[in-house]
Amino acid sequence: NKRVEKAIKIVAEEVCKKLHECINEQYYNDPGFYPNVYQRTEAFLNSAAYEMLGGNSARVGIDTSSMHYKNGFSARQVVDWAKESMHGSPLYQTDTEDFWSVFIEWADDNVPLLLRSELKKQGLNVK
């Protein structure tokens, strides 16, 4: 159904924006860390992405394919460290809540409501 697909795409875009916001707030603006040994490329910040998996589902997450680091770190390792409030290695651990926990808590609370609302906007009878 085209209306369902449209609703899911709109919600996926909104959820992706929230993921970007969580990365920015919890990682890039972490008050416990400011990089003084390197210049940020924002590759991680810009990695939030969504993918439609068909007409009735989408996946939102981190797209590591465009994340490249000169220091030899793998993109997956950077994301894994960030999910533990680490910046580049375990040496740079902060007390700021990690981006992933904040995002998942928001998603659990909001995605069902967003989807229900968007399906209704598309004219579908949803309880």
C-alpha positions in Angstrom: 0.0 0.0 0.0 1.5 3.3 -1.1 0.0 5.2 1.9 1.8 2.8 4.3 5.1 3.1 2.5 4.8 6.9 2.5 4.0 7.0 6.3 7.0 4.7 7.0 9.3 6.8 4.9 8.3 10.0 6.7 8.7 8.4 10.1 12.1 6.9 9.1 13.3 10.3 8.0 12.2 11.8 11.4 13.8 9.0 13.4 17.0 9.5 11.4 17.0 13.2 12.2 16.7 12.3 15.9 19.6 9.9 15.7 21.7 12.7 14.1 20.6 14.9 17.0 21.6 12.3 19.6 25.0 11.9 18.0 25.5 15.6 18.0 24.3 16.2 21.5 25.8 13.2 23.3 29.0 12.8 21.3 30.0 16.0 19.5 28.9 18.3 22.3 30.0 16.0 25.1 31.0 18.5 27.8 33.6 16.0 29.1 35.6 15.8 25.9 37.0 18.2 23.4 39.5 16.9 20.9 42.7 18.8 21.1 44.8 16.4 19.1 42.8 16.1 16.0 40.3 18.0 13.9 36.9 16.5 13.6 35.7 15.4 10.2 32.1 15.0 11.3 32.0 11.6 9.4 30.3 10.0 12.4 27.9 12.9 12.8 26.8 12.6 9.2 26.5 8.8 9.4 22.9 8.6 10.6 20.9 7.0 7.8 17.8 5.1 6.9 17.0 2.5 4.4 13.6 1.4 3.1 13.4 -2.4 3.3 10.3 -2.7 1.3 6.9 -1.1 1.3 6.2 -1.7 5.0 9.5 -1.4 6.8 12.6 0.7 7.2 15.9 0.4 9.1 17.5 3.4 10.8 21.1 3.3 12.0 24.7 4.2 11.4 26.0 3.9 7.9 29.8 3.3 8.4 30.5 3.1 4.7 31.4 6.8 4.4 33.4 6.9 7.7 37.1 6.8 7.0 39.8 7.6 9.6 43.5 8.4 8.9 44.5 7.0 12.3 43.7 3.4 11.4 40.5 3.2 13.5 37.7 1.3 11.9 34.4 3.0 11.5 32.7 0.1 13.4 35.2 0.5 16.3 34.5 4.3 16.5 30.7 3.6 16.7 31.2 0.9 19.3 33.3 3.2 21.4 30.8 6.0 21.0 28.0 3.7 22.2 30.0 3.5 25.5 30.7 7.3 25.7 34.3 6.8 24.6 36.0 9.2 22.1 38.4 7.4 19.9 39.6 4.9 22.5 39.0 3.7 26.0 41.5 6.3 27.2 38.9 9.0 26.5 35.9 7.8 28.5 33.4 10.4 29.7 30.4 10.4 32.1 28.0 11.7 29.5 25.2 9.3 28.7 26.0 7.6 25.4 24.2 8.5 22.2 22.8 5.1 21.5 21.0 4.7 24.9 19.5 8.2 24.6 18.4 7.4 21.0 16.9 4.0 21.9 15.0 5.4 24.9 13.6 8.1 22.7 12.7 5.6 19.9 11.0 3.2 22.3 8.8 6.1 23.6 8.2 7.9 20.3 8.3 5.7 17.2 5.0 3.9 17.8 3.3 7.2 18.4 4.9 8.8 15.3 3.9 5.8 13.1 0.4 5.7 14.4 0.0 9.5 13.8 1.5 9.3 10.3 -0.6 6.4 9.3 -3.7 8.4 10.4 -2.5 11.4 8.3 -2.3 9.1 5.3 -6.0 8.2 5.8 -5.6 4.8 7.4 -7.8 3.7 10.2 -5.4 2.9 13.0 -6.2 2.4 16.7 
